[in-house]
């Protein structure tokens, strides 16, 4: 495997899970041993950086018509492509480094500014998408998120040819990370066998199903029960939930059936892709779990980080907790943050009986990082992050909604408190002067006794399992992709380091599909309370309390993380899937 093209919106900035996947693969010795040339391809997004800094820290710009930099021997060809499609190109390299292993790679980066584009050419391409794949772009006029990736496709393929990506004996493999890369993939498919492209859709989620789960008051409790019953009866998503064609992401992922392979990051994601339609029952699709960070620490290392977290709690709330719980996540509905509070309601009663205390640090925000000066001002004026005020630089609307639940919980609870830190970057200069001076972000991962992650929709959930290598107990929903990987890694055996909360288990058996569809918030609330009580009892029973118990959790967690590392993912899932796609008799029947 010589050349792999990753089409992604995270070619430069790590925004979410795709950025973590890229970093994991591009610092895996196993992956790099076969994928010897990697190209990160995506749309150019304007930023404050200019010239030599266009590709971020450690990046090297070889060509940028935006900055009049023409160091690449391909400058003339790039200029022809720019003129042909009325776009601008930025090309160079950026460095990926794994601090723990020291593995480094320097993939190429190809960014295309599509803010201008030849209207006639994009019109012809959209017609070809409709004629060949049935995608009606007219339905999505005015949706820039759709338009920019359609515009990206043709100049991207032209630039890949210029870079010699298809000039070797081995095929050039294009990985579409989510729906964003699908127009480029489809442009490659339309080139036919002459170009030696092969294609893979990397399903970091199934956007159609995410929208249904998040938009229905029954959330995962409703959806996954309905999906199981529907698939058993030979029905698919549009049979049950109606026409989805008005959703542009659905139109693009429906076209993934023309790819040579589909990677799904979790067991449920694979089922969701099959649920898209009858065409997907026979497509080549497989699991490709995400990897888990695998770092070896000692009990002393954990205790140092844990002591910092306990000291921070004392600085904020005037008590040093017996247990430290954490939840590091994005602030979006799918993360199910309210479920943490429901578990804590039951833990509160148990801790009162034991005369013990705990704290939950929720590290989450829906806006970019706040300035350190603003944080210190809020800290001085009204004791942020214990107290918040609506409006920037403090709380956004979504943060205010979550904080209302935190306020209500803290007012009723005595032995457990929640601290909502709406700021990423767990360091003193970013989080205020009451944080220990030597605190680092990894302390919230190493020092955590338990990490919550009870999502309603979670294709994998890297954040949920990051503390597992450090002996933290990881609490996540059964529908999270990481639950399936843990089961694979343990051979299906339970481990004290993981608590799986199944919010899809119905108290009544034998419900008809229409009864499952009718599951709403009232029914879900009852199920969530019952599940939360079981999770709380399980967690209190398992929490380590002696140095020996902490050591056992660390040893088991590290052993489990080794079986879930990026090298394992590359060896057992990604590389075999890429090889199968490379050998595929492509250009299946297009209808």
Secondary structure as GFF3:
##gff-version 3
##sequence-region A 1 591
A	DSSP	beta_strand	3	7	.	.	.	ID=ss1
A	DSSP	alpha_helix	17	26	.	.	.	ID=ss2
A	DSSP	alpha_helix	29	34	.	.	.	ID=ss3
A	DSSP	beta_strand	37	43	.	.	.	ID=ss4
A	DSSP	three_ten_helix	51	53	.	.	.	ID=ss5
A	DSSP	beta_strand	60	64	.	.	.	ID=ss6
A	DSSP	beta_strand	69	70	.	.	.	ID=ss7
A	DSSP	alpha_helix	75	85	.	.	.	ID=ss8
A	DSSP	beta_strand	88	97	.	.	.	ID=ss9
A	DSSP	beta_strand	104	113	.	.	.	ID=ss10
A	DSSP	alpha_helix	119	133	.	.	.	ID=ss11
A	DSSP	three_ten_helix	137	140	.	.	.	ID=ss12
A	DSSP	alpha_helix	144	162	.	.	.	ID=ss13
A	DSSP	beta_strand	172	177	.	.	.	ID=ss14
A	DSSP	three_ten_helix	179	181	.	.	.	ID=ss15
A	DSSP	alpha_helix	182	190	.	.	.	ID=ss16
A	DSSP	three_ten_helix	193	195	.	.	.	ID=ss17
A	DSSP	beta_strand	197	203	.	.	.	ID=ss18
A	DSSP	alpha_helix	207	215	.	.	.	ID=ss19
A	DSSP	alpha_helix	219	232	.	.	.	ID=ss20
A	DSSP	alpha_helix	237	241	.	.	.	ID=ss21
A	DSSP	alpha_helix	248	254	.	.	.	ID=ss22
A	DSSP	three_ten_helix	255	258	.	.	.	ID=ss23
A	DSSP	beta_strand	261	264	.	.	.	ID=ss24
A	DSSP	alpha_helix	267	274	.	.	.	ID=ss25
A	DSSP	three_ten_helix	278	281	.	.	.	ID=ss26
A	DSSP	beta_strand	285	287	.	.	.	ID=ss27
A	DSSP	alpha_helix	299	317	.	.	.	ID=ss28
A	DSSP	beta_strand	323	328	.	.	.	ID=ss29
A	DSSP	three_ten_helix	333	335	.	.	.	ID=ss30
A	DSSP	alpha_helix	338	354	.	.	.	ID=ss31
A	DSSP	beta_strand	358	363	.	.	.	ID=ss32
A	DSSP	alpha_helix	372	382	.	.	.	ID=ss33
A	DSSP	alpha_helix	397	412	.	.	.	ID=ss34
A	DSSP	beta_strand	416	421	.	.	.	ID=ss35
A	DSSP	alpha_helix	428	431	.	.	.	ID=ss36
A	DSSP	alpha_helix	441	446	.	.	.	ID=ss37
A	DSSP	beta_strand	450	453	.	.	.	ID=ss38
A	DSSP	alpha_helix	462	465	.	.	.	ID=ss39
A	DSSP	three_ten_helix	466	470	.	.	.	ID=ss40
A	DSSP	beta_strand	473	477	.	.	.	ID=ss41
A	DSSP	alpha_helix	481	489	.	.	.	ID=ss42
A	DSSP	beta_strand	498	501	.	.	.	ID=ss43
A	DSSP	alpha_helix	513	517	.	.	.	ID=ss44
A	DSSP	alpha_helix	521	542	.	.	.	ID=ss45
A	DSSP	alpha_helix	547	562	.	.	.	ID=ss46
A	DSSP	alpha_helix	566	569	.	.	.	ID=ss47
A	DSSP	pi_helix	570	574	.	.	.	ID=ss48
A	DSSP	alpha_helix	575	582	.	.	.	ID=ss49
###
